[in-house]
Amino acid sequence: MTTTGKLRGAGLAIILSWGWKRAAIALVAGALSALAMAPFNAWPVLFLTFPVAVWLIDGAGAGRLQGVPAAAMAGWWFGLGYFVPGLYWIGYAFLVDASTFAWLLPFAILGLPAYLALFTALGFALARLIWTRDASRVIALAASLTLSEWLRGHMLTGFPWNAFGYALTEPLALAQTASLIGLWGLTFLAVAIFASPAVLIDGTSRGRKPWIAPVIALVLLITMGVFGTVRLGLHPTKMIASVRLRIMQPNLQQDVRFNYSAKAEVMQKYLTLSDRASGPQSTGVRDANILIWPESAFPFFLTREADAMAQIADLLPKGTELITGVAAGRPSHTCLQFNLRDRSRRQRAVGLRQAASGPVRRISSIPGLDGKNRSGAADQGSGWIYSGHPAAQHGDPECTARATPDLL
């Protein structure tokens, strides 16, 4: 049997499946699709899993109400399989105080994906409503899933985690198309491109040429890569000689991060790691003019702890700035910058919502990289941030982005 024959046989088997077999196929296809996201970035797997989505909707036509309920159910199982592997990490929060909250872990790692899968179900159902028998049904699925993904990213404050468009953001050259069409445009292209092999089972009757859709998809993918490569070449990485960064990552256990009684232990670890020599010629924190600590790095409200503030002041040599994120004690996130030349402390509030959606945006300047007062003159650098953060959408990047020029 030829490759086309085997593909057609697999497609027909999926189309004709029903009951628990149909649900299992959708669930497994969704779970495998999660491999397209970070850290695996194995997006070619979508060339196998998205055609399955097309064939599942093809097979829904035998159901009631033009197959819309059957398509929605297949979409829900596909979404559940997709979101559980991508959101398993939520369960870790319930293990911080396991004796009290561990029993809630199954509800967290299954409940949220079950809710998000409703949007995938909506996408499949909408696609079924405008379904066709030719290659244009791939476009129907792409448009419907793009709409449902947009709703997922905006309804009830939005949660666009692992939107399908993110599959086309690695390597970096592919991500550059986001500068033209944004995340939702990438989502449309991702579904259309990766679902295109589904039409290869359509046959050549009535003058059909099923190979055209996959060829167009490959041409689009190559075009995106070429465009991105050229765009990156026109904006080469520029090193800023005056910037010397030191990044401290303490790798704290979850039960320590939120334990106030561990305050002294946490601060001592931060101070020790920040000033530890990193080589024979290293002098610790004096090697850097920007020291970066993690966000939400303290098991206490830093601005209310005078002794901790004093320890930081004693750590930083003249001309070195510390940038870190802290809990502000209210529904917001605060970025603190310490500049010890004048022993001053400046802070700015940033909204709590961290919806990672929207196109990659170019920052034309990042003030303060030379250590000067931010209210005065400063050298200008440049870098990239995700514009999904509300602060970034208004031209004010997240705290850590201020110290993330092209050299990172």
ChimeraX attribute file (.defattr): number of C-alpha atoms within 10 A of each C-alpha:
attribute: neighborCount
match mode: 1-to-1
recipient: residues
	/A:1	7
	/A:2	7
	/A:3	8
	/A:4	12
	/A:5	12
	/A:6	12
	/A:7	16
	/A:8	18
	/A:9	14
	/A:10	14
	/A:11	24
	/A:12	16
	/A:13	15
	/A:14	22
	/A:15	21
	/A:16	15
	/A:17	17
	/A:18	18
	/A:19	8
	/A:20	9
	/A:21	12
	/A:22	21
	/A:23	19
	/A:24	16
	/A:25	22
	/A:26	26
	/A:27	21
	/A:28	16
	/A:29	24
	/A:30	27
	/A:31	21
	/A:32	18
	/A:33	28
	/A:34	26
	/A:35	20
	/A:36	20
	/A:37	20
	/A:38	15
	/A:39	8
	/A:40	9
	/A:41	17
	/A:42	16
	/A:43	22
	/A:44	13
	/A:45	16
	/A:46	24
	/A:47	19
	/A:48	18
	/A:49	22
	/A:50	26
	/A:51	23
	/A:52	24
	/A:53	26
	/A:54	27
	/A:55	22
	/A:56	29
	/A:57	27
	/A:58	22
	/A:59	23
	/A:60	26
	/A:61	18
	/A:62	14
	/A:63	13
	/A:64	10
	/A:65	11
	/A:66	14
	/A:67	18
	/A:68	23
	/A:69	19
	/A:70	26
	/A:71	28
	/A:72	25
	/A:73	23
	/A:74	27
	/A:75	29
	/A:76	29
	/A:77	25
	/A:78	31
	/A:79	27
	/A:80	27
	/A:81	26
	/A:82	26
	/A:83	24
	/A:84	23
	/A:85	18
	/A:86	19
	/A:87	16
	/A:88	16
	/A:89	11
	/A:90	14
	/A:91	18
	/A:92	15
	/A:93	15
	/A:94	18
	/A:95	17
	/A:96	18
	/A:97	12
	/A:98	14
	/A:99	9
	/A:100	10
	/A:101	13
	/A:102	16
	/A:103	12
	/A:104	13
	/A:105	18
	/A:106	12
	/A:107	13
	/A:108	20
	/A:109	20
	/A:110	18
	/A:111	14
	/A:112	16
	/A:113	22
	/A:114	19
	/A:115	14
	/A:116	21
	/A:117	25
	/A:118	20
	/A:119	23
	/A:120	28
	/A:121	26
	/A:122	24
	/A:123	25
	/A:124	32
	/A:125	27
	/A:126	21
	/A:127	25
	/A:128	26
	/A:129	15
	/A:130	13
	/A:131	21
	/A:132	14
	/A:133	10
	/A:134	11
	/A:135	21
	/A:136	16
	/A:137	23
	/A:138	28
	/A:139	21
	/A:140	23
	/A:141	27
	/A:142	23
	/A:143	22
	/A:144	24
	/A:145	28
	/A:146	26
	/A:147	20
	/A:148	19
	/A:149	27
	/A:150	20
	/A:151	16
	/A:152	21
	/A:153	21
	/A:154	14
	/A:155	10
	/A:156	8
	/A:157	11
	/A:158	17
	/A:159	20
	/A:160	22
	/A:161	17
	/A:162	19
	/A:163	20
	/A:164	25
	/A:165	23
	/A:166	23
	/A:167	26
	/A:168	26
	/A:169	20
	/A:170	16
	/A:171	13
	/A:172	13
	/A:173	19
	/A:174	21
	/A:175	23
	/A:176	26
	/A:177	23
	/A:178	23
	/A:179	14
	/A:180	11
	/A:181	15
	/A:182	18
	/A:183	28
	/A:184	24
	/A:185	17
	/A:186	25
	/A:187	26
	/A:188	22
	/A:189	23
	/A:190	25
	/A:191	26
	/A:192	25
	/A:193	25
	/A:194	24
	/A:195	28
	/A:196	29
	/A:197	25
	/A:198	26
	/A:199	25
	/A:200	21
	/A:201	19
	/A:202	16
	/A:203	14
	/A:204	11
	/A:205	8
	/A:206	6
	/A:207	7
	/A:208	12
	/A:209	14
	/A:210	20
	/A:211	17
	/A:212	14
	/A:213	21
	/A:214	21
	/A:215	14
	/A:216	13
	/A:217	19
	/A:218	14
	/A:219	13
	/A:220	14
	/A:221	18
	/A:222	13
	/A:223	14
	/A:224	19
	/A:225	20
	/A:226	15
	/A:227	17
	/A:228	21
	/A:229	16
	/A:230	13
	/A:231	14
	/A:232	14
	/A:233	11
	/A:234	9
	/A:235	8
	/A:236	9
	/A:237	14
	/A:238	12
	/A:239	13
	/A:240	16
	/A:241	8
	/A:242	12
	/A:243	16
	/A:244	16
	/A:245	19
	/A:246	20
	/A:247	16
	/A:248	16
	/A:249	13
	/A:250	15
	/A:251	8
	/A:252	12
	/A:253	9
	/A:254	14
	/A:255	14
	/A:256	16
	/A:257	18
	/A:258	17
	/A:259	14
	/A:260	14
	/A:261	11
	/A:262	15
	/A:263	16
	/A:264	11
	/A:265	11
	/A:266	20
	/A:267	17
	/A:268	13
	/A:269	12
	/A:270	19
	/A:271	17
	/A:272	16
	/A:273	17
	/A:274	23
	/A:275	19
	/A:276	13
	/A:277	15
	/A:278	14
	/A:279	8
	/A:280	6
	/A:281	8
	/A:282	12
	/A:283	13
	/A:284	16
	/A:285	24
	/A:286	20
	/A:287	18
	/A:288	21
	/A:289	22
	/A:290	25
	/A:291	24
	/A:292	20
	/A:293	19
	/A:294	16
	/A:295	17
	/A:296	19
	/A:297	21
	/A:298	22
	/A:299	19
	/A:300	21
	/A:301	15
	/A:302	19
	/A:303	14
	/A:304	11
	/A:305	10
	/A:306	9
	/A:307	11
	/A:308	18
	/A:309	15
	/A:310	10
	/A:311	13
	/A:312	16
	/A:313	18
	/A:314	11
	/A:315	18
	/A:316	25
	/A:317	17
	/A:318	14
	/A:319	16
	/A:320	22
	/A:321	25
	/A:322	22
	/A:323	21
	/A:324	20
	/A:325	23
	/A:326	21
	/A:327	19
	/A:328	17
	/A:329	13
	/A:330	8
	/A:331	11
	/A:332	13
	/A:333	20
	/A:334	23
	/A:335	20
	/A:336	20
	/A:337	20
	/A:338	22
	/A:339	24
	/A:340	19
	/A:341	15
	/A:342	10
	/A:343	10
	/A:344	11
	/A:345	14
	/A:346	10
	/A:347	13
	/A:348	10
	/A:349	14
	/A:350	21
	/A:351	13
	/A:352	14
	/A:353	16
	/A:354	15
	/A:355	18
	/A:356	19
	/A:357	25
	/A:358	20
	/A:359	22
	/A:360	20
	/A:361	20
	/A:362	14
	/A:363	18
	/A:364	11
	/A:365	15
	/A:366	21
	/A:367	20
	/A:368	19
	/A:369	24
	/A:370	23
	/A:371	18
	/A:372	16
	/A:373	15
	/A:374	13
	/A:375	8
	/A:376	8
	/A:377	11
	/A:378	16
	/A:379	14
	/A:380	14
	/A:381	22
	/A:382	20
	/A:383	20
	/A:384	16
	/A:385	19
	/A:386	18
	/A:387	22
	/A:388	19
	/A:389	21
	/A:390	19
	/A:391	18
	/A:392	18
	/A:393	13
	/A:394	9
	/A:395	12
	/A:396	16
	/A:397	21
	/A:398	22
	/A:399	23
	/A:400	16
	/A:401	16
	/A:402	20
	/A:403	23
	/A:404	17
	/A:405	22
	/A:406	14
	/A:407	16
	/A:408	10
